[in-house]
C-alpha cells in the first residue's frame, strides 16, 4: 500500500486509484474494470447501468439541501494507452501498471501510469463513496475505449442520463479549463504484398529514443515520428527487399520506436553519412534520438522489390505532423495527422493513422486525400471512429462558476482554451441537447509514454476545486 495520508482529502481518491489500477484496462480490454465499477455500485446500493460496450453509469442522489440543483454528470474513460519501455517485462493484457510514489509524483515502473484517465475514475468513485461531501445529484459516466476513437462514448445511450451539465476530467494541466476540441477519425490501411526471393545481405535498421507523446497535445511541438523517420532512412539505403517492418503501439501516440529488416548489398560509408544527416537535426530537440544499422541473420521471408517500393511510397506520401494551423486562434493546431502503427505480416502491410481537425470540412478533405494515396498504391482504406469536434459555447454557466471558484481559491485567472486533442465532450454535446460542459484535470505529464507522471499535490488541489464547484453550482 502506498502512503497518501499526507494528502488530506485526496487520500480517498488516491487509495481508490491504487486499488483499481491493479486491473488491466488497456483499450479493448475493459470488461474487468467495468465489472469492478458495477460491483462498486452494488456494494453501495447505487443505481448502475452497464451496456454491451462496457460503458458504466452510476447515479447517486443529491445530499441534503442540494436536491433542487441541476444534476451534474462527472465523466471520464476507463481505458488506458498501454505503452511500455523496451526493458519492461510487464504484460499489460494481464496486469495493471505497477505504480509507486516518487515524492510528489506518482509513476509506473516501465509503463504508462494510467492517470489518463484514472484520475476521473478516482475522483468520481470518491464522491460516490463519500458520506460527508455536499453535492447535487451525480451521474458518474465511465466510458470505454476512448483512446482508440471514442468508441464507448459513441455507443452510449444517453437517454439513461438526466443531466445537462457535465464535468469531463480528461485534461492534463491544472488551472486550464478546456471548452472546445478537435474532431477526428482513424484510418486503417491494408496493403497486399507479394513474396520474393531474398537477394544480398540482411540488415536491421532501428529508430529509437524519440520523445513520442500524445498525437494531439504534442503534435504541434514538432516531435519526430519514428515510422516516418524509418521510411526516410530506408530510402537513403540501397535496399532490395523489406523482410520485416514494425513501429508504434497506438495510433494516438507519436511513435517513439520503429525498426525494419531488409536485404541489400554492402552498406557504404556514404550510406551511413546519409543516415547521420537524417538524425542529426532531430537530436537538437530530442537528444536521445538515434538510428542504428547492423547486419543480422536472414529471416527466411521477404517481399518482392515492387511491394517494397509500395511500402516505402505509402510511408513517404502520407503526410505526418501539423497540416494546418488555426486561422482564428493563435498557436492552435487546426489539422494534423499522426502515423501511429505499422506492421508487416504474411497477410500484408497494415498501417493506422489518426486524423484530427477543428474544422469538419478540413478533416474530411484530409481523409479523402490520404485515402486516395493508399488506393493508388493498391491498399484498402477503412475509416473508423469518426467523432465530431466540440464547439466553443459563448453562454456557459458551468464555465462561469468554475472560473469564479478558481479565482476565489487561487487569486488568479484560469486559462480557458480549446485544444487540438479529441475529447468525449463533443459526442456528449451531440447527444444531449443544450449540454453545458468543461474539461479539467491535474498536472499529468508525458501521457501515452512510460514517463507518464502525476503530480500528487496538483491532484489534491483539483479534487478540492471539483468539490467546491459541485458545492457552488446552481
DABELSUL-V540831 format. One record per pair of residues at least 6 apart in sequence whose C-alpha atoms are under 6 Angstrom apart, sorted by the first residue. I is the first residue (numbers start at 1). GAP is how many residues later the second one is. Records with the same first field share a line. If there is no record, write none. Layout:
I = GAP / GAP
This chain:
4 = 7
5 = 6
10 = 450
13 = 109 / 110 / 113
16 = 106
17 = 105
21 = 75
22 = 74
23 = 73
24 = 69 / 70 / 71 / 72
25 = 54
26 = 53 / 54 / 55 / 56
27 = 52 / 53 / 118
34 = 20
47 = 11 / 12
48 = 9 / 10
49 = 7 / 8
50 = 6
54 = 90
55 = 87 / 88 / 89
56 = 86
57 = 83 / 84
58 = 81 / 82
59 = 79 / 80
60 = 77 / 78
61 = 76
62 = 73 / 74 / 75
63 = 71 / 72
66 = 70
67 = 69
69 = 67 / 405
71 = 65 / 66 / 67 / 92
72 = 66 / 91 / 93 / 94
73 = 65 / 66 / 67 / 90 / 93
74 = 66 / 92 / 93
75 = 65 / 66 / 93
76 = 44 / 66 / 92 / 93
77 = 40 / 65 / 66 / 67
78 = 65 / 66
79 = 65 / 66
80 = 34
81 = 367
83 = 28 / 29 / 366
84 = 26 / 27 / 366
85 = 25
88 = 22
97 = 11 / 16
98 = 10 / 11
99 = 8 / 9
100 = 6 / 7
104 = 351 / 352
105 = 349 / 350 / 351
106 = 347 / 348
107 = 6 / 346
110 = 340
111 = 339
112 = 337 / 338 / 340
113 = 339
120 = 49
135 = 335 / 336
143 = 9 / 10
144 = 8
145 = 6 / 7
149 = 236
164 = 271
165 = 270 / 271 / 272
166 = 271
167 = 270 / 271 / 272
168 = 271
169 = 270 / 271 / 272
170 = 271
171 = 269 / 270
172 = 269 / 270 / 271 / 272
173 = 268 / 269 / 270
174 = 267 / 268 / 269
175 = 239
176 = 238 / 239 / 240
177 = 239 / 262 / 263
178 = 238 / 239 / 240 / 260 / 261
179 = 213 / 238 / 239 / 259
180 = 210 / 211 / 212 / 238
181 = 208 / 209 / 237 / 238 / 239 / 241
182 = 175 / 176 / 207 / 238 / 239 / 240
183 = 173 / 174 / 175 / 204 / 205 / 206 / 239
184 = 171 / 172 / 202 / 203
185 = 170 / 200 / 201
186 = 167 / 168 / 197 / 198 / 199
187 = 165 / 166 / 195 / 196
188 = 163 / 164 / 193 / 194
189 = 161 / 162 / 191 / 192
190 = 159 / 160 / 189 / 190
191 = 157 / 158 / 188
192 = 156
193 = 114 / 155
194 = 109 / 110
195 = 107 / 108 / 109
196 = 106 / 107 / 108
200 = 63 / 64 / 65
201 = 62 / 63 / 64
202 = 60 / 61 / 93 / 94 / 96
203 = 58 / 59 / 91 / 92 / 93
204 = 56 / 57 / 89 / 90
205 = 54 / 55 / 87 / 88
206 = 52 / 53 / 85 / 86
207 = 50 / 51 / 83 / 84
208 = 49 / 81 / 82
209 = 79 / 80
210 = 46 / 79
212 = 42 / 43 / 44
213 = 40 / 41 / 235
214 = 39 / 234
215 = 37 / 38 / 39
216 = 204 / 205
217 = 204
219 = 102
225 = 29 / 30
226 = 29 / 30 / 31 / 32
227 = 20 / 31
231 = 84
237 = 34
239 = 24 / 25
240 = 23 / 24
241 = 21 / 22 / 62 / 63 / 64 / 67
242 = 20 / 60 / 61 / 66
243 = 18 / 19 / 58 / 59
244 = 16 / 17 / 100
245 = 14 / 15 / 98 / 99
246 = 12 / 13 / 96 / 97
247 = 10 / 11 / 94 / 95
248 = 7 / 92 / 93
249 = 92
250 = 90
251 = 89 / 90 / 102 / 103
255 = 85
283 = 6
320 = 17 / 18
321 = 15 / 16 / 17
322 = 14
323 = 12 / 13
324 = 10 / 11
325 = 8 / 9
326 = 6 / 7 / 8
333 = 87
334 = 23 / 24
335 = 21 / 22
336 = 19 / 20
337 = 17 / 18
338 = 15 / 16
339 = 14
340 = 12 / 13
341 = 10 / 11
342 = 8 / 9
343 = 6 / 7
357 = 6
358 = 31
388 = 38
389 = 37
390 = 36
407 = 6
429 = 6
442 = 16 / 17 / 20
443 = 12 / 15
444 = 9 / 10
445 = 7 / 8
446 = 6
